[in-house]
Amino acid sequence: GGRMDVLEEKEEEEQREELKALESSDNLQDVETKVSEEQVFVPSDVLDFDWSSIDTSQLPSSYSTNSLKEKKLLLMADHFLQQYTHLCPDRKPLFLHPVNECGLEKFVSTTVRLTLLPYPELHYWDGCAGFVSDYLTMEPLKCPITPPSSLYSPTTILKYQRGNCFDFSVLLCSLLLGAGYDAYCVHGYATHQMCSLDETLELCPLLRKTRPVVPKDGMKSNKSRIKPQPDLQGMFELQQETKKKKAETDAAQKNKEREEEKEVGKLKHDPLNGLRVHAWVLVLSGKREVPETFFINPFTGNSHSTTDEHFLGIESIWNHRNYWVNMQDCRNGCKDLIFDLGDTICWEVMLSGSSKSLQQLPDAEKEKKLPDKAMDETQEKEDMSFDMPPSWVAPIQISPRAFETRCSQGRKVILYKQAKLEKWVPYLNGNGLVKRLTIYADSDYTEAVEVREWFKNREDLLDVREVNKQTQVATDYFSPGHLLSLKAHTYKSLEPEGEHMMEFYHEARVDGLQKHVEHGNEMTEYFVGRDDFLHVRQTTFGKRGKKVHLAGTRTDTSQPIVQIKECFHRNLEKPADKDVAERIFLITEDTISLTYHLKDKYITASKKDFFKAAEHDRKGSETVMTPEMCITYQAGSPEKDKKLLPLYKLLQELTREEKQLKQQVQQSEAEVLNILEIRKNEENDIKLSVSMYNTKRNEMRGQQYEATKNTTEDELPGQKEQGLDYLAPFLIQIGNREKMTKGQALRVRDNCLMDLKHRLINKVNIIQARFEKAVEELQMKEQWFQEKRDQLSAEEEGDFLTRYSEVMFHNHILALRLNREKQMAPQKYLALEEKLRKDPRLAEHFGHT
């Protein structure tokens, strides 16, 4: 009993020393972090990085010493390993207590340090996985078939931005546990492709297309369904077409099978297949609303199913609470594994006191599953058992600059199957480029087919650019808010002579233009949501005339318009045979053609064709209407319309609209030229925007702002005098003379005072009119309320009284403004009169100096 008391006192002293060491380690870590913030970019191209040369003198004491509880844990781990080796002599040794950067043995569970960083991206598993895969540089294991002999702390791994698969997994598991996920580090076996981070056989995630869910046709018959028309094609032609399609499908399938055989052959030729050691992360379902258990490959940050063929087996798993050994058969990889860690047959736990099944459940479900007495007994057993000591690792900290920089040297390249993905840090490239995907036609990455680029922080709001390397056609995509309401732009070059397709955010445009297409001698415009129901306007141009450059003359580069065609949606307020569906203006032939919408149960539409009179048929400027100038077809009516007056008025209206259309087409051409000019200027002078909260990058802008502020302050008095010159509009009327006669000075003064008087009167009249209108509306509402008061419910009556009080308050404000303006008008008039008398330009005529 006395020995037990002495041991307990020593253990308490060790715990006190451990807490002091952790406190001091926090302070040291702060100093270490501040120093490391200045050196974010660490060279990653040196493959023979010497870990033995790193400086460990500044590390906290917990890195170089073991507490009494940690020593006891190491003894328990050795005892557990002896029993495991005795019971399972054919299995390989467990990864239990490798040495850390100080050469001291540490249990793997204590290397996991729960961390929740203040970055919203790291509050989700995909953000944590993406950060770890981008931030760290992968180092292969020294021996591919055995686990490493050392496991460094996550703080050291973050400092040097490099590590093996075990280092990646421990850091990722620490971040996931801090974010609330039920995560575990896994020691197992995987394919050579996964262990060596070889993704040349994998399809790039940016190219994976999700197939839309196609609803299956129901089995119920629908009698009202329209029967399909019979196929009139001959049976022989159908058979030939079917054979041709089948041959093409078979050839494509064979080519696909050959490629798959090559890929599988590469994997099967690995002599160490099934023996290569790998570490990854396991996330169990339950916490953070994870619906299904899955794996995370820390090298790529991608999630995988537990049945993925790349994972060939599991030796053990661990987190900050416990260590579990897999006792299940892994002949089929991880496909048949059961991840119920409470099952003692499938998983052998090292510290038996930890109740895994209860830890997975939320607090509310724990109380439902176990009664109070059972909970008390469980807590007593846990108190008597050995608990995992706290982590010896200092708090994990990542500075904002390091978090933003991500990749070592600010750039990362990943090779996929016939694709190369490049990533950059924001603001590293002057054009705002942050990501580029190059798609190749071959596996040797020599023939580029397509390039996709992603941009950030551009002032022109350019988001994505896609370039087809075979046709050299580029497409730019913009975020909402562009100065020109531009959404997308497809082009070969930014010169006006090329072909262009521009898409706009039509909600931000007055004319509702959605798309503008220029192809050859045609220009097509597509509209949405117009009041006149116009949705397509197509213009055909003639050949451009020869450009004649003369001195002092302007060259006309506009093309002659040959035809304008407009298409309209149905206007339900008009009859179908009176609602124009299409109209064509043949400019060169002086012809206008109208086609109306189809009436119900009709297969032909009404039409009208107008032929303008020739010059010899015109009398002066007026056109003489003859029956030959209009050909009319009225669907459902065999008689022709013999009245010429309505047709004459319609022709006059169409002639006026033709002139307006020509002007609109010219404006569209000018707008396109303006857009191309602006886009060229934006590309020649690319500017990046900086958030107002980014203080470091705003230092330069702050200095520029202070400089401009000082210059404006120096020029402010003159600007004020120039901007507030109340006599300027009236001095212009007399020619801005320096010397005026007394009559001119009196006229300037009287005009200025009269103008102020009129403005004050107009202002009072406007407020008076608004006030009277508001009072009238208030009286009408009050009268309506008195009439409907008995029919209104209590809730409706309360809403009305609330709105009534708001209107009353609005009227009160208007009345106050009206009274204030009436009181201040004489004072403003007298003040201006006094200013005019003292103005140096008029003072000599009124006896003032």
For each residue, the residues with C-beta under 8 A, 3 or more apart:
1: 4 5
2: 5 6
3: 6 7
4: 1 7 8
5: 1 2 8 9
6: 2 3 9 10
7: 3 4 10 11
8: 4 5 11 12
9: 5 6 12 13
10: 6 7 13 14 68
11: 7 8 14 15 68 69
12: 8 9 15 16
13: 9 10 16 17
14: 10 11 17 18 67 68 69
15: 11 12 18 19 67 69
16: 12 13 19 20
17: 13 14 20 21 67
18: 14 15 21 22 62 67 69 390
19: 15 16 22 23
20: 16 17 23 24
21: 17 18 24 25 60 61 62 65
22: 18 19 25 26 60 62 390
23: 19 20 26 27
24: 20 21 27 28 60 61
25: 21 22 28 29 60 61 62 394 395
26: 22 23 29 30 394 395
27: 23 24 30 31
28: 24 25 31 32 58 59 60 394
29: 25 26 32 33 60 155 394 395 397
30: 26 27 33 34 397
31: 27 28 34 35 58
32: 28 29 35 36 58 155 159
33: 29 30 36 37 397 399
34: 30 31 37 38
35: 31 32 38 39
36: 32 33 39 40 159 399 402
37: 33 34 40 399 401 402
38: 34 35
39: 35 36 42
40: 36 37 399 401 402 405
41: 405 408 409 410
42: 39 160 161 162 408 409
43: 46 408 409
44: 137 161 162 408 409
45:
46: 43 49
47:
48:
49: 46 139 160 162
50: 53
51: 54 101 150 152
52:
53: 50
54: 51 101 156 160
55: 58
56: 59 63 64 101 102
57:
58: 28 31 32 55
59: 28 56 63 64 101 102 156 394
60: 21 22 24 25 28 29 63 394
61: 21 24 25 64 65
62: 18 21 22 25 65 67 392 393 394
63: 56 59 60 100 101 102 104 153 392 394
64: 56 59 61 102 104
65: 21 61 62 104
66: 70 71 74 104 105 106
67: 14 15 17 18 62 70 71 389
68: 10 11 14 71 72
69: 11 14 15 18 72 73 389
70: 66 67 73 74 106 107 110 389 392
71: 66 67 68 74 75
72: 68 69 75 76 386
73: 69 70 76 77 107 110 386 388 389
74: 66 70 71 77 78 97 105 107
75: 71 72 78 79
76: 72 73 79 80 350 351 386
77: 73 74 80 81 96 97 107 323 350
78: 74 75 81 82
79: 75 76 82 83
80: 76 77 83 84 96 350
81: 77 78 84 85 93 94 96
82: 78 79 85 86
83: 79 80 86 87
84: 80 81 87 88 91 94 325 348
85: 81 82 88 89 93
86: 82 83 89
87: 83 84
88: 84 85 91
89: 85 86
90:
91: 84 88 315
92: 146 315
93: 81 85
94: 81 84 187 315 316 325
95: 98 108 147 166 187 315 316
96: 77 80 81 107 108 323
97: 74 77 105 106 107 108
98: 95 105 106 108 147 148 149 150 151
99: 102 103 104 105 106 149 150 151
100: 63 103 104 105 106 111 150 151 152 153 392
101: 51 54 56 59 63 150 152 153 156
102: 56 59 63 64 99
103: 99 100
104: 63 64 65 66 99 100
105: 66 74 97 98 99 100
106: 66 70 97 98 99 100 110 111 151 392
107: 70 73 74 77 96 97 110 111 323
108: 95 96 97 98 111 112 151 170 185 318 323
109: 112 318 319 320 321 322 323 388
110: 70 73 106 107 320 388 389 390 391 392 393
111: 100 106 107 108 151 153 154 170 391 392 393
112: 108 109 170 173 174 177 185 318 319 320 391 393
113: 153 154 174 320 391 393 394 395 396
114: 174 177 178 320 391
115: 154 174 175 177 178 395 396
116: 122 123 178 179
117: 122 175 178 396 397 398 403
118:
119: 122 123 127 398 403
120: 123 127
121: 124 127 130 131
122: 116 117 119 127 128 131 175 179
123: 116 119 120 127 179
124: 121 127 128 179
125: 128 129 176 179 181 283 288 296 303
126: 129 130 301 303
127: 119 120 121 122 123 124 130 131
128: 122 124 125 131 132 172 175 176 179
129: 125 126 132 133 172 281 296 298 301 302 303
130: 121 126 127 133 134 301
131: 121 122 127 128 134 135 175 301 403 406
132: 128 129 135 136 168 171 172 175 298 301
133: 129 130 136 168 298 299 300 301
134: 130 131 301 406 407 412 423
135: 131 132 158 161 402 406 407 408
136: 132 133 157 158 161 162 163 167 168 171
137: 44 161 162 163 408
138: 162 163 164 165 168 197 299
139: 49 162 163 164
140: 144 164 195 196
141: 144 146 147 148 164 165 195 277
142: 148
143: 146
144: 140 141 195 272 275 276 277
145: 272 275 276 277
146: 92 141 143 277
147: 95 98 141 166 187 277 279
148: 98 141 142 151 164 166
149: 98 99
150: 51 98 99 100 101
151: 98 99 100 106 108 111 148 166 167 170
152: 51 100 101 156 157 163 167
153: 63 100 101 111 113 156 157 392 393 394
154: 111 113 115 157 158 167 170 171 174 393 396
155: 29 32 158 159 393 394 396 397
156: 54 59 101 152 153 159 160
157: 136 152 153 154 160 161 162 163 167 170 171
158: 135 136 154 155 161 171 396 398
159: 32 36 155 156
160: 42 49 54 156 157 163
161: 42 44 135 136 137 157 158 408
162: 42 44 49 136 137 138 139 157 408
163: 136 137 138 139 152 157 160 166 167 168 171
164: 138 139 140 141 148 167 168 279
165: 138 141 168 169 195 278 279 280 298 299
166: 95 147 148 151 163 169 170 185 187 279
167: 136 151 152 154 157 163 164 170 171
168: 132 133 136 138 163 164 165 171 172 279 298 299
169: 165 166 172 173 185 186 279 280 281 298
170: 108 111 112 151 154 157 166 167 173 174 185
171: 132 136 154 157 158 163 167 168 174 175 298 396
172: 128 129 132 168 169 175 176 183 281 296 298
173: 112 169 170 176 177 183 184 185 281 319
174: 112 113 114 115 154 170 171 177 178 396
175: 115 117 122 128 131 132 171 172 178 179 396
176: 125 128 172 173 179 181 183 281 283
177: 112 114 115 173 174 180 181 183 319 320
178: 114 115 116 117 174 175
179: 116 122 123 124 125 128 175 176 288
180: 177 287 288
181: 125 176 177 283 287 288 290
182: 283 284 285 286 287 288 290 360
183: 172 173 176 177 281 282 283 284 319
184: 173 281 282 283 284 317 318 319 324
185: 108 112 166 169 170 173 279 281 282 317 318 319
186: 169 279 280 281 282 295 314 316 317
187: 94 95 147 166 277 279 314 315 316 317
188: 277 278 279 280 311 312 313 314 315 334
189: 274 275 276 277 278 311 312 313 314 315 330
190: 194 195 276 278 280 310 311 312
191: 194 195 267 270 273 276 309 310 312
192: 195 196 198 267 270 272 273 276
193: 196 198 199 201 202 267 310
194: 190 191 197 198 278 297 299 310 311
195: 140 141 144 165 190 191 192 276 277 278
196: 140 192 193
197: 138 194 299 300
198: 192 193 194 201
199: 193 202 300 414 415 416 417
200: 415 416 417 443
201: 193 198 263 266 417
202: 193 199 416 417
203: 207 208 416 417 419
204: 207 208 416 417 419 421 437
205: 208 302
206: 421 437 452
207: 203 204 416 419 437 439
208: 203 204 205
209:
210:
211:
212:
213:
214:
215:
216:
217:
218:
219:
220:
221:
222: 225
223:
224:
225: 222
226:
227:
228:
229:
230:
231: 238
232:
233: 237 238
234: 237 238
235: 238 239
236: 239 240
237: 233 234 240 241
238: 231 233 234 235 241 242
239: 235 236 242 243
240: 236 237 243 244
241: 237 238 244 245
242: 238 239 245 246
243: 239 240 246 247
244: 240 241 247 248
245: 241 242 248 249
246: 242 243 249 250
247: 243 244 250 251
248: 244 245 251 252
249: 245 246 252 253
250: 246 247 253 254
251: 247 248 254 255
252: 248 249 255 256
253: 249 250 256 257
254: 250 251 257 258
255: 251 252 258 259
256: 252 253 259 260
257: 253 254 260 261
258: 254 255 261 262
259: 255 256 262 263
260: 256 257 263 264
261: 257 258 264 265
262: 258 259 265 266
263: 201 259 260 266 267
264: 260 261 267 268
265: 261 262 268 269
266: 201 262 263 269
267: 191 192 193 263 264 270 273
268: 264 265 273
269: 265 266
270: 191 192 267 273 276
271:
272: 144 145 192 275 276
273: 191 192 267 268 270 276 312
274: 189 312 313
275: 144 145 189 272
276: 144 145 189 190 191 192 195 270 272 273 312
277: 141 144 145 146 147 187 188 189 195
278: 165 188 189 190 194 195
279: 147 164 165 166 168 169 185 186 187 188 298
280: 165 169 186 188 190 295 296 297 298 311
281: 129 169 172 173 176 183 184 185 186 295 296 298
282: 183 184 185 186 293 295 296 317 339
283: 125 176 181 182 183 184 290 293 294 295 296
284: 182 183 184 287 290 293 339 341 360
285: 182 290 291 292 293
286: 182 290 360 361
287: 180 181 182 284 290 360 362
288: 125 179 180 181 182
289:
290: 181 182 283 284 285 286 287 293 294
291: 285
292: 285
293: 282 283 284 285 290 306 339
294: 283 290 303 304 305 306
295: 186 280 281 282 283 303 304 305 306 308 311 334
296: 125 129 172 280 281 282 283 301 302 303 304
297: 194 280 300 301 302 304
298: 129 132 133 165 168 169 171 172 279 280 281 301
299: 133 138 165 168 194 197
300: 133 197 199 297
301: 126 129 130 131 132 133 134 296 297 298
302: 129 205 296 297
303: 125 126 129 294 295 296
304: 294 295 296 297 308 310 311
305: 294 295 308
306: 293 294 295 311 334 335 337 339
307: 333 334 335
308: 295 304 305 311 334
309: 191 333
310: 190 191 193 194 304
311: 188 189 190 194 280 295 304 306 308 314 333 334
312: 188 189 190 191 273 274 276 330 333 334
313: 188 189 274 330 333 334
314: 186 187 188 189 311 317 326 330 334 337
315: 91 92 94 95 187 188 189 325 326
316: 94 95 186 187 323 324 325 326
317: 184 185 186 187 282 314 323 324 326
318: 108 109 112 184 185 322 323 324
319: 109 112 173 177 183 184 185 322
320: 109 110 112 113 114 177 388 391
321: 109 354 356 359 388
322: 109 318 319 349 350 351 354 356 388
323: 77 96 107 108 109 316 317 318 349 350 351
324: 184 316 317 318 341 347 348 349 350
325: 84 94 315 316 347 348 349 350
326: 314 315 316 317 330 337 346 347
327: 345 346 347 348
328: 336 337 338 346
329: 332 336
330: 189 312 313 314 326 333 334 337
331:
332: 329 335 336
333: 307 309 311 312 313 330
334: 188 295 306 307 308 311 312 313 314 330 337
335: 306 307 332
336: 328 329 332
337: 306 314 326 328 330 334 346
338: 328 343 346
339: 282 284 293 306
340: 343 346 347 357
341: 284 324 347 349 356 357
342: 355 356 357
343: 338 340 346 347
344: 347 348 349
345: 327
346: 326 327 328 337 338 340 343
347: 324 325 326 327 340 341 343 344
348: 84 324 325 327 344
349: 322 323 324 325 341 344 352 354 356
350: 76 77 80 322 323 324 325
351: 76 322 323 354 385 386 387 388
352: 349 385
353: 381 382 384 385 386 387
354: 321 322 349 351 359 382 385 388
355: 342 358 359 378 382
356: 321 322 341 342 349 359 360
357: 340 341 342 360 361
358: 355 361 366 369 370 378
359: 321 354 355 356
360: 182 284 286 287 356 357
361: 286 357 358 365 366 369
362: 287 365 366
363: 366 367
364: 367 368
365: 361 362 368 369
366: 358 361 362 363 369 370 375
367: 363 364 370 375
368: 364 365
369: 358 361 365 366
370: 358 366 367 374 375 378
371: 374 375
372: 375 376
373: 376 377
374: 370 371 377 378
375: 366 367 370 371 372 378 379
376: 372 373 379 380
377: 373 374 380 381
378: 355 358 370 374 375 381 382
379: 375 376 382 383
380: 376 377 383 384
381: 353 377 378 384 385
382: 353 354 355 378 379 385 387
383: 379 380
384: 353 380 381
385: 351 352 353 354 381 382
386: 72 73 76 351 353
387: 351 353 382
388: 73 109 110 320 321 322 351 354
389: 67 69 70 73 110
390: 18 22 110
391: 110 111 112 113 114 320
392: 62 63 70 100 106 110 111 153
393: 62 110 111 112 113 153 154 155 396
394: 25 26 28 29 59 60 62 63 113 153 155
395: 25 26 29 113 115
396: 113 115 117 154 155 158 171 174 175 393
397: 29 30 33 117 155
398: 117 119 158 402 403
399: 33 36 37 40 402 403
400: 403 404
401: 37 40 404 405 696
402: 36 37 40 135 398 399 405
403: 117 119 131 398 399 400 406
404: 400 401 425 426
405: 40 41 401 402 410 425
406: 131 134 135 403 410 412 423 425
407: 134 135 410 411 412 423 424 425
408: 41 42 43 44 135 137 161 162 412
409: 41 42 43 44
410: 41 405 406 407 424 425 428
411: 407 422 423 424 425 428
412: 134 406 407 408 422 423
413: 420 421 422 423
414: 199 420 421 422 423
415: 199 200 419 420 421 445
416: 199 200 202 203 204 207 419 420 421
417: 199 200 201 202 203 204 443
418: 439 440 441 442 443 445
419: 203 204 207 415 416 437 438 439 440
420: 413 414 415 416 437 438 440 445
421: 204 206 413 414 415 416 435 436 437
422: 411 412 413 414 435 436 437 438
423: 134 406 407 411 412 413 414 434 435
424: 407 410 411 428 429 433 434 435
425: 404 405 406 407 410 411 428 434
426: 404 432 434 456 457
427: 432 457 688 697
428: 410 411 424 425
429: 424 432 433 434
430: 686 688
431: 455 458 686
432: 426 427 429 455 456 457 458 462 686 688
433: 424 429 436 453 454 455
434: 423 424 425 426 429 454 455 456
435: 421 422 423 424 453 454
436: 421 422 433 451 452 453 454
437: 204 206 207 419 420 421 422 451 452 453
438: 419 420 422 445 448 450 451
439: 207 418 419 448 449 450 451 452
440: 418 419 420 443 444 445 446 447 448 449
441: 418 447 448 449
442: 418 445 446 447
443: 200 417 418 440
444: 440
445: 415 418 420 438 440 442
446: 440 442
447: 440 441 442
448: 438 439 440 441 451 469
449: 439 440 441 468 469 470
450: 438 439 466 467 468 469
451: 436 437 438 439 448 466 467 469
452: 206 436 437 439 464 465 466 467
453: 433 435 436 437 464 465 466 467
454: 433 434 435 436 463 464
455: 431 432 433 434 458 462 463 464 465
456: 426 432 434
457: 426 427 432 688 689 690
458: 431 432 455 461 462 686 687 688 689
459: 682 687 688 689
460: 478 482 679 682 686 687
461: 458 478 479 480 481 482
462: 432 455 458 465 476 477 478
463: 454 455 477 478 479
464: 452 453 454 455 476 477
465: 452 453 455 462 474 475 476 477
466: 450 451 452 453 474 475 477
467: 450 451 452 453 472 473 474 475
468: 449 450 471 472 473 474
469: 448 449 450 451 472
470: 449
471: 468 492
472: 467 468 469 492
473: 467 468 490 491 492
474: 465 466 467 468 490 491 492
475: 465 466 467 488 489 490 491
476: 462 464 465 488 489 490
477: 462 463 464 465 466 487 488
478: 460 461 462 463 482 486 487 488 489
479: 461 463 482
480: 461 487 505 508
481: 461
482: 460 461 478 479 485 486 487 505
483: 678
484: 504 675 678
485: 482 504 505 506 508 509
486: 478 482 489 502 503 504 505 675
487: 477 478 480 482 503 504 505
488: 475 476 477 478 501 502 503
489: 475 476 478 486 500 501 502 503 675 679
490: 473 474 475 476 500 501 502
491: 473 474 475 494 498 499 500 501
492: 471 472 473 474 498 499
493: 498
494: 491 498 676 679 680 683
495: 498 676
496: 672 673 676
497:
498: 491 492 493 494 495
499: 491 492 518 519 520
500: 489 490 491 516 517 518 672 676
501: 488 489 490 491 515 516 517 518
502: 486 488 489 490 515 516 517 672 675
503: 486 487 488 489 514 515 516
504: 484 485 486 487 508 509 513 514 515 516
505: 480 482 485 486 487 508 509
506: 485 509 512 513 514 527 528 529
507:
508: 480 485 504 505
509: 485 504 505 506 512 513
510:
511: 527 530
512: 506 509 527 528 529 530
513: 504 506 509 516 525 526 527
514: 503 504 506 526 527 528
515: 501 502 503 504 524 525 526
516: 500 501 502 503 504 513 523 524 525 526 668 672
517: 500 501 502 522 523 524 525 526
518: 499 500 501 522 523 524 672
519: 499 522 524
520: 499
521: 540 541 542 543 559
522: 517 518 519 538 539 540 541
523: 516 517 518 538 539 541 665 668 669
524: 515 516 517 518 519 536 537 538 539
525: 513 515 516 517 536 537 538 668
526: 513 514 515 516 517 535 536
527: 506 511 512 513 514 530 534 535 536 537
528: 506 512 514 535
529: 506 512
530: 511 512 527 533 534 535
531:
532: 568
533: 530 568 569 570 571
534: 527 530 537 566 567 568 569
535: 526 527 528 530 567 568 569
536: 524 525 526 527 565 566 567
537: 524 525 527 534 564 565 566 567
538: 522 523 524 525 564 565 566
539: 522 523 524 561 563 564 565 665
540: 521 522 561 562 563 564 565
541: 521 522 523 544 559 560 561 562
542: 521 559 560 561 562 588
543: 521 559 560
544: 541 557 559 560
545: 556 560
546:
547: 555 557
548: 553 555
549: 553 555
550: 553
551:
552:
553: 548 549 550
554:
555: 547 548 549
556: 545
557: 544 547
558: 666 669
559: 521 541 542 543 544 669
560: 541 542 543 544 545
561: 539 540 541 542 564 587 662 665
562: 540 541 542 586 587 588
563: 539 540 584 585 586 587 588
564: 537 538 539 540 561 584 585 587 658 661 662 665
565: 536 537 538 539 540 582 583 584 585
566: 534 536 537 538 582 583 584 661
567: 534 535 536 537 581 582
568: 532 533 534 535 571 579 580 581 582 583
569: 533 534 535
570: 533 576 579 581 597
571: 533 568 574 579
572:
573:
574: 571 578 579
575: 578 579 599
576: 570 579 596 597 598 599 600
577: 596 597 599 605 606 634 635 636
578: 574 575 596
579: 568 570 571 574 575 576 596 597
580: 568 583 594 595 596 597
581: 567 568 570 595 596 597 598 605
582: 565 566 567 568 594 595
583: 565 566 568 580 592 593 594 595 654
584: 563 564 565 566 591 592 593
585: 563 564 565 591 592 654 658 661
586: 562 563 589 590 591 592 593
587: 561 562 563 564 590 658 662
588: 542 562 563
589: 586
590: 586 587 611 612
591: 584 585 586 609 610 611 612
592: 583 584 585 586 609 610 612 651 654 658
593: 583 584 586 607 608 609 610
594: 580 582 583 607 608 609 610 654
595: 580 581 582 583 605 606 607
596: 576 577 578 579 580 581 605 606 607 635
597: 570 576 577 579 580 581 605
598: 576 581 602 603 604 605 635
599: 575 576 577 602 635 636
600: 576
601:
602: 598 599 605 635 636
603: 598
604: 598 633 635
605: 577 581 595 596 597 598 602 635
606: 577 595 596 633 634 635
607: 593 594 595 596 631 632 633
608: 593 594 630 631 632 633 647 650
609: 591 592 593 594 630 631 632
610: 591 592 593 594 629 630 647 650 651 654
611: 590 591 628 629 630 631
612: 590 591 592 623 629 651 655
613: 617 618 623 624 626 629
614: 617 618
615: 618
616:
617: 613 614 623 624 626
618: 613 614 615 621 622 623 624
619: 622 624
620:
621: 618
622: 618 619
623: 612 613 617 618 651 652
624: 613 617 618 619
625: 629 630 644 647 648 651
626: 613 617 629 644
627: 630 642 644
628: 611
629: 610 611 612 613 625 626 647 651
630: 608 609 610 611 625 627 647 651
631: 607 608 609 611
632: 607 608 609 640 641 647
633: 604 606 607 608
634: 577 606 637 639 640 641
635: 577 596 598 599 602 604 605 606
636: 577 599 602
637: 634
638:
639: 634
640: 632 634
641: 632 634 646 647
642: 627
643: 646 647
644: 625 626 627 647 648
645: 648 649
646: 641 643 649 650
647: 608 610 625 629 630 632 641 643 644 650 651
648: 625 644 645 651 652
649: 645 646 652 653
650: 608 610 646 647 653 654
651: 592 610 612 623 625 629 630 647 648 654 655
652: 623 648 649 655 656
653: 649 650 656 657
654: 583 585 592 594 610 650 651 657 658
655: 612 651 652 658 659
656: 652 653 659 660
657: 653 654 660 661
658: 564 585 587 592 654 655 661 662
659: 655 656 662 663
660: 656 657 663 664
661: 564 566 585 657 658 664 665
662: 561 564 587 658 659 665 666
663: 659 660 666 667
664: 660 661 667 668
665: 523 539 561 564 661 662 668 669
666: 558 662 663 669 670
667: 663 664 670 671
668: 516 523 525 664 665 671 672
669: 523 558 559 665 666 672 673
670: 666 667 673 674
671: 667 668 674 675
672: 496 500 502 516 518 668 669 675 676
673: 496 669 670 676 677
674: 670 671 677 678
675: 484 486 489 502 671 672 678 679
676: 494 495 496 500 672 673 679 680
677: 673 674 680 681
678: 483 484 674 675 681 682
679: 460 489 494 675 676 682 683
680: 494 676 677 683 684
681: 677 678 684 685
682: 459 460 678 679 685 686
683: 494 679 680 686
684: 680 681
685: 681 682
686: 430 431 432 458 460 682 683
687: 458 459 460
688: 427 430 432 457 458 459
689: 457 458 459
690: 457 694 697 698 701
691: 694
692: 698
693:
694: 690 691 697 698
695: 698 699
696: 401 699
697: 427 690 694 700 701
698: 690 692 694 695 701 702
699: 695 696 702 703
700: 697 703 704
701: 690 697 698 704 705
702: 698 699 705 706
703: 699 700 706 707
704: 700 701 707 708
705: 701 702 708 709
706: 702 703 709 710
707: 703 704 710 711
708: 704 705 711 712
709: 705 706 712 713
710: 706 707 713 714
711: 707 708 714 715
712: 708 709 715 716 719
713: 709 710 716
714: 710 711
715: 711 712 718 719
716: 712 713 719 720
717: 720 721
718: 715 721 722
719: 712 715 716 722 723
720: 716 717 723 724
721: 717 718 724 725
722: 718 719 725
723: 719 720
724: 720 721
725: 721 722 728
726: 752 832 835
727: 730 731 748 752 836 839 841 842
728: 725 731 732
729: 732 733 755
730: 727 733 734 748 751 752 755
731: 727 728 734 736 737 748 841
732: 728 729 735 736
733: 729 730 748 751
734: 730 731 737 740 744 747 748
735: 732
736: 731 732
737: 731 734 740 744
738:
739:
740: 734 737 744 745 748 841 842 845
741: 744 745
742: 745 746 845
743: 746 747
744: 734 737 740 741 747 748
745: 740 741 742 748 749 841 842 845 846
746: 742 743 749 750 845
747: 734 743 744 750 751
748: 727 730 731 733 734 740 744 745 751 752 842
749: 745 746 752 753 836 842
750: 746 747 753 754
751: 730 733 747 748 754 755
752: 726 727 730 748 749 755 756 832 836
753: 749 750 756 757 829 832 833 836
754: 750 751 757 758
755: 729 730 751 752 758 759
756: 752 753 759 760 828 829 832
757: 753 754 760 761 829
758: 754 755 761 762
759: 755 756 762 763
760: 756 757 763 764 821 825 828 829
761: 757 758 764 765 825
762: 758 759 765 766
763: 759 760 766 767 821
764: 760 761 767 768 818 821 822 825
765: 761 762 768 769
766: 762 763 769 770
767: 763 764 770 771 814 817 818 821
768: 764 765 771 772 818
769: 765 766 772 773
770: 766 767 773 774 814
771: 767 768 774 775 811 814 815 818
772: 768 769 775 776
773: 769 770 776 777
774: 770 771 777 778 807 810 811 814
775: 771 772 778 779 811
776: 772 773 779 780
777: 773 774 780 781 807
778: 774 775 781 782 804 807 808 811
779: 775 776 782 783
780: 776 777 783 784
781: 777 778 784 785 804 807
782: 778 779 785 786 804
783: 779 780 786 787
784: 780 781 787 788
785: 781 782 788 789 792 800 804
786: 782 783 789
787: 783 784
788: 784 785 791 792
789: 785 786 792 797
790:
791: 788
792: 785 788 789 796 797 800
793: 796 797
794: 797 798
795: 798 799
796: 792 793 799 800
797: 789 792 793 794 800 801
798: 794 795 801 802
799: 795 796 802 803
800: 785 792 796 797 803 804
801: 797 798 804 805
802: 798 799 805 806
803: 799 800 806 807
804: 778 781 782 785 800 801 807 808
805: 801 802 808 809
806: 802 803 809 810
807: 774 777 778 781 803 804 810 811
808: 778 804 805 811 812
809: 805 806 812 813
810: 774 806 807 813 814
811: 771 774 775 778 807 808 814 815
812: 808 809 815 816
813: 809 810 816 817
814: 767 770 771 774 810 811 817 818
815: 771 811 812 818 819
816: 812 813 819 820
817: 767 813 814 820 821
818: 764 767 768 771 814 815 821 822
819: 815 816 822 823
820: 816 817 823 824
821: 760 763 764 767 817 818 824 825
822: 764 818 819 825
823: 819 820 826 827
824: 820 821 827 828
825: 760 761 764 821 822 828 829
826: 823 829 830
827: 823 824 830 831
828: 756 760 824 825 831 832
829: 753 756 757 760 825 826 832 833
830: 826 827 833 834
831: 827 828 834 835
832: 726 752 753 756 828 829 835 836
833: 753 829 830 836 837
834: 830 831 837 838
835: 726 831 832 838 839
836: 727 749 752 753 832 833 839 842
837: 833 834 842 843 846 848
838: 834 835 843 848
839: 727 835 836 842 843
840: 843
841: 727 731 740 745
842: 727 740 745 748 749 836 837 839 845 846
843: 837 838 839 840 846 847 848 849
844: 848
845: 740 742 745 746 842
846: 745 837 842 843
847: 843
848: 837 838 843 844
849: 843
